[in-house]
Amino acid sequence: MSFQAYLDNIEKKTGKRPEDFYALAKKKELLGPDFTATQLKAWLKEDFDLGGGHAMAIWAVFKEKGWAGAAKAPGRKKA
């Protein structure tokens, strides 16, 4: 399944796009420097009955947009 297919299926199931989940997470005060993928996954499972793959797709968007996850240190590379 493609990444976009995950996002499309999430929207079909919940009626929400990543931006909507961001707004809801912000409203619930879930976001912050220590917010993790595990916390997002638990919240999405509990409130929206989304599985791990779908949660990780949302997490990827959150990270891409700078909404969650620690920023990479300049010049740091993966080992």
C-alpha positions in Angstrom: 0.0 0.0 0.0 1.4 3.4 -0.9 1.8 6.2 1.6 -0.9 8.2 0.0 -3.2 5.2 0.1 -2.8 5.1 3.9 -3.7 8.7 4.2 -6.7 8.3 1.9 -7.9 5.3 3.9 -7.6 7.2 7.1 -9.6 10.1 5.7 -12.2 7.6 4.4 -12.5 5.9 7.8 -12.4 9.0 10.1 -13.3 11.9 7.8 -10.1 13.5 9.0 -6.8 14.6 7.3 -3.5 14.9 9.1 -4.1 18.6 9.6 -7.4 17.7 11.5 -5.5 15.3 13.7 -2.9 17.9 14.4 -5.6 20.4 15.5 -7.3 17.8 17.7 -4.0 16.8 19.3 -3.2 20.5 19.9 -6.6 21.0 21.4 -6.2 18.0 23.7 -2.8 19.3 24.7 -1.0 16.1 23.6 1.7 17.9 21.6 5.0 19.0 23.1 8.7 18.3 22.9 8.3 14.9 24.5 5.3 13.8 22.3 6.2 10.4 20.8 4.9 8.1 18.1 3.8 5.6 20.8 1.6 8.3 22.4 0.2 9.2 19.0 -0.5 5.6 18.2 -2.3 5.0 21.5 -4.4 8.1 21.0 -5.4 7.2 17.5 -6.2 3.7 18.4 -8.3 4.7 21.4 -10.2 7.7 19.8 -10.4 6.6 16.2 -9.7 2.8 16.1 -6.7 3.3 13.8 -4.0 0.6 13.6 -0.3 1.0 13.8 0.4 1.4 10.1 -2.2 4.2 9.9 -0.8 5.9 13.0 2.7 5.7 11.6 1.5 7.4 8.4 0.1 10.2 10.5 3.3 10.4 12.5 5.3 10.7 9.3 3.2 13.7 8.3 3.5 15.2 11.8 7.3 14.9 11.6 7.5 16.2 8.0 5.5 19.3 9.0 7.5 19.8 12.2 4.5 19.2 14.4 6.2 16.4 16.4 9.5 14.6 16.9 12.8 16.0 17.8 14.5 18.1 15.2 17.8 16.7 13.8 21.0 18.3 15.0 22.8 20.0 12.1 25.5 17.8 10.5 24.4 14.7 12.4 24.1 11.6 10.3 22.7 8.2 11.1 25.2 5.6 12.2 
